[in-house]
Amino acid sequence: MLTNYSVPAFPVKKNVSNAKLYRMARSRKSPQPATPGRFEVAGRLHSAAIHLLRHAAQPDVLSGQGPARLSALSVLVFGGAKTLGELAAAERVKPPTMSRIVAGLKRSGLARIERDGHDARKIWIGVTPKGERVLQQARRRRIRALAETLNALPAAESETLSKAADIIERMLRRPAD
């Protein structure tokens, strides 16, 4: 399972536009040029991943939380307490946006906010037991929805998807050059 919520492999500066971040990411040298076949596979994987996540997220409405809150909660549950800036970076939003998300999580009793003992300007956001419970229930519903979809496949295709998941996880664990 991939739960690595790290900062992107290139330095992220405050007040940098998304377009500039995209150019910075694209400027990184890749080890080998992508062939037309790889672009096609990449495009298909991109589209399939988006559709798969949308399908899996359908039961999220039962959690009573929106996608942004569930996503931030996931970072906290699987990555531990974060500063507001770290959480914003992990979710790729600006700190004011994350402040609103965190305020909603706190109001719902899903997150707790603590002042940093060394820097009064810094706050730490952690998950409450209720927050972890809500996230784990939502995660189980998503997995159940995917498992039900997989049940419709022949065993050989299910095994192929299992191998593909292994390959994708291994590919994403490789260090960036």
C-alpha positions as CSV (number, residue, x, y, z in Angstrom):
1,M,0.0,0.0,0.0
2,L,1.3,3.4,-0.9
3,T,1.0,6.0,1.9
4,N,4.1,8.1,1.3
5,Y,3.0,11.7,1.7
6,S,6.3,13.4,1.0
7,V,7.1,16.8,-0.5
8,P,7.7,16.8,-4.2
9,A,11.2,16.0,-5.5
10,F,11.8,19.6,-6.5
11,P,12.0,22.6,-4.1
12,V,8.6,24.2,-3.7
13,K,8.6,28.0,-3.1
14,K,5.8,29.9,-1.6
15,N,3.6,32.0,-3.9
16,V,4.6,30.0,-7.0
17,S,1.9,29.5,-9.6
18,N,0.8,26.0,-10.6
19,A,2.0,26.6,-14.1
20,K,5.5,27.4,-12.8
21,L,5.4,24.3,-10.6
22,Y,4.4,22.2,-13.6
23,R,7.3,23.7,-15.6
24,M,9.7,23.0,-12.7
25,A,8.5,19.4,-12.5
26,R,8.9,18.9,-16.3
27,S,12.4,20.3,-16.3
28,R,13.7,17.4,-14.3
29,K,15.7,15.1,-16.4
30,S,14.2,11.6,-16.9
31,P,16.6,8.7,-17.2
32,Q,15.4,7.7,-20.6
33,P,13.1,9.4,-23.1
34,A,9.6,8.2,-23.2
35,T,8.7,6.3,-26.4
36,P,5.3,6.8,-28.1
37,G,4.2,3.5,-26.7
38,R,5.0,4.6,-23.1
39,F,3.1,7.8,-23.7
40,E,0.0,5.8,-24.7
41,V,0.4,3.5,-21.6
42,A,0.9,6.6,-19.4
43,G,-2.3,8.2,-20.8
44,R,-4.3,5.1,-20.3
45,L,-3.0,4.6,-16.8
46,H,-3.8,8.3,-16.0
47,S,-7.3,8.0,-17.3
48,A,-7.9,4.6,-15.6
49,A,-6.5,5.9,-12.2
50,I,-8.9,8.9,-12.3
51,H,-11.9,6.7,-13.1
52,L,-10.9,4.1,-10.6
53,L,-10.6,6.7,-7.8
54,R,-14.0,8.3,-8.8
55,H,-15.6,4.8,-8.7
56,A,-14.0,4.0,-5.3
57,A,-15.0,7.4,-3.9
58,Q,-18.7,7.0,-4.5
59,P,-19.4,5.6,-1.0
60,D,-17.5,8.5,0.6
61,V,-20.8,10.4,0.9
62,L,-21.6,8.0,3.7
63,S,-18.8,9.5,5.8
64,G,-20.5,12.9,5.9
65,Q,-17.2,14.5,5.0
66,G,-16.1,16.1,1.7
67,P,-13.3,14.8,-0.5
68,A,-10.8,17.5,0.7
69,R,-11.4,16.7,4.4
70,L,-11.1,13.0,3.8
71,S,-7.9,13.5,1.8
72,A,-6.3,15.7,4.5
73,L,-7.5,13.2,7.2
74,S,-5.8,10.4,5.2
75,V,-2.5,12.3,5.2
76,L,-2.7,12.7,9.0
77,V,-3.8,9.2,9.7
78,F,-1.1,7.6,7.6
79,G,1.6,10.2,7.9
80,G,1.2,11.5,11.4
81,A,0.8,15.0,12.8
82,K,1.8,17.8,10.4
83,T,2.3,21.5,10.5
84,L,-0.2,23.5,8.5
85,G,2.4,24.2,5.9
86,E,3.4,20.5,5.6
87,L,-0.3,19.5,5.3
88,A,-0.9,22.1,2.7
89,A,2.1,21.0,0.7
90,A,1.1,17.3,0.9
91,E,-2.4,18.2,-0.4
92,R,-1.0,20.7,-3.0
93,V,-3.1,23.6,-1.7
94,K,-2.2,27.0,-0.3
95,P,-2.1,27.4,3.5
96,P,-5.3,29.6,3.7
97,T,-7.2,26.8,1.9
98,M,-5.8,24.2,4.3
99,S,-6.7,26.4,7.3
100,R,-10.4,26.2,6.2
101,I,-10.2,22.4,5.8
102,V,-8.5,22.0,9.2
103,A,-11.0,24.3,10.8
104,G,-13.8,22.0,9.5
105,L,-12.0,18.9,10.7
106,K,-11.6,20.4,14.1
107,R,-15.3,21.5,14.3
108,S,-16.3,17.9,13.4
109,G,-14.0,16.5,16.1
110,L,-11.8,14.8,13.6
111,A,-8.6,16.7,14.1
112,R,-6.9,18.4,17.0
113,I,-4.7,21.5,16.8
114,E,-1.7,22.1,19.1
115,R,0.7,24.9,19.4
116,D,4.4,24.2,18.8
117,G,6.3,24.3,22.0
118,H,9.3,26.1,20.5
119,D,7.6,28.4,17.9
120,A,4.3,30.1,18.9
121,R,3.6,30.9,15.2
122,K,3.6,27.2,14.3
123,I,0.7,24.8,14.9
124,W,0.6,21.0,14.6
125,I,-2.5,19.2,13.3
126,G,-3.1,15.7,14.4
127,V,-6.0,13.3,14.1
128,T,-8.4,12.4,16.9
129,P,-9.6,8.8,17.5
130,K,-12.9,9.8,15.9
131,G,-11.0,11.1,12.9
132,E,-9.1,7.9,12.5
133,R,-12.3,5.9,12.8
134,V,-14.1,8.0,10.2
135,L,-11.1,7.7,7.8
136,Q,-10.7,3.9,8.3
137,Q,-14.5,3.4,7.8
138,A,-14.4,5.4,4.5
139,R,-11.3,3.5,3.4
140,R,-13.0,0.1,4.1
141,R,-16.0,1.3,2.1
142,R,-13.8,2.2,-0.8
143,I,-11.9,-1.1,-0.7
144,R,-15.2,-3.0,-0.5
145,A,-16.5,-1.1,-3.6
146,L,-13.3,-2.0,-5.5
147,A,-13.4,-5.6,-4.4
148,E,-17.0,-5.9,-5.6
149,T,-15.9,-4.6,-9.0
150,L,-13.0,-7.1,-9.0
151,N,-15.3,-10.0,-8.2
152,A,-16.9,-9.6,-11.7
153,L,-13.5,-10.4,-13.3
154,P,-12.2,-13.8,-14.2
155,A,-9.5,-15.0,-11.8
156,A,-6.8,-14.6,-14.4
157,E,-7.6,-10.9,-14.9
158,S,-7.7,-10.3,-11.2
159,E,-4.3,-11.9,-10.9
160,T,-3.0,-9.7,-13.7
161,L,-4.3,-6.6,-11.9
162,S,-2.6,-7.8,-8.7
163,K,0.7,-8.0,-10.6
164,A,0.1,-4.6,-12.2
165,A,-0.5,-3.1,-8.7
166,D,2.9,-4.6,-7.6
167,I,4.6,-3.1,-10.6
168,I,3.1,0.3,-10.0
169,E,3.9,0.3,-6.3
170,R,7.5,-0.7,-7.1
171,M,7.8,1.9,-9.8
172,L,6.6,4.7,-7.5
173,R,9.0,3.7,-4.7
174,R,12.0,4.3,-6.9
175,P,14.0,7.3,-5.9
176,A,13.9,10.3,-8.2
177,D,17.0,11.1,-10.1
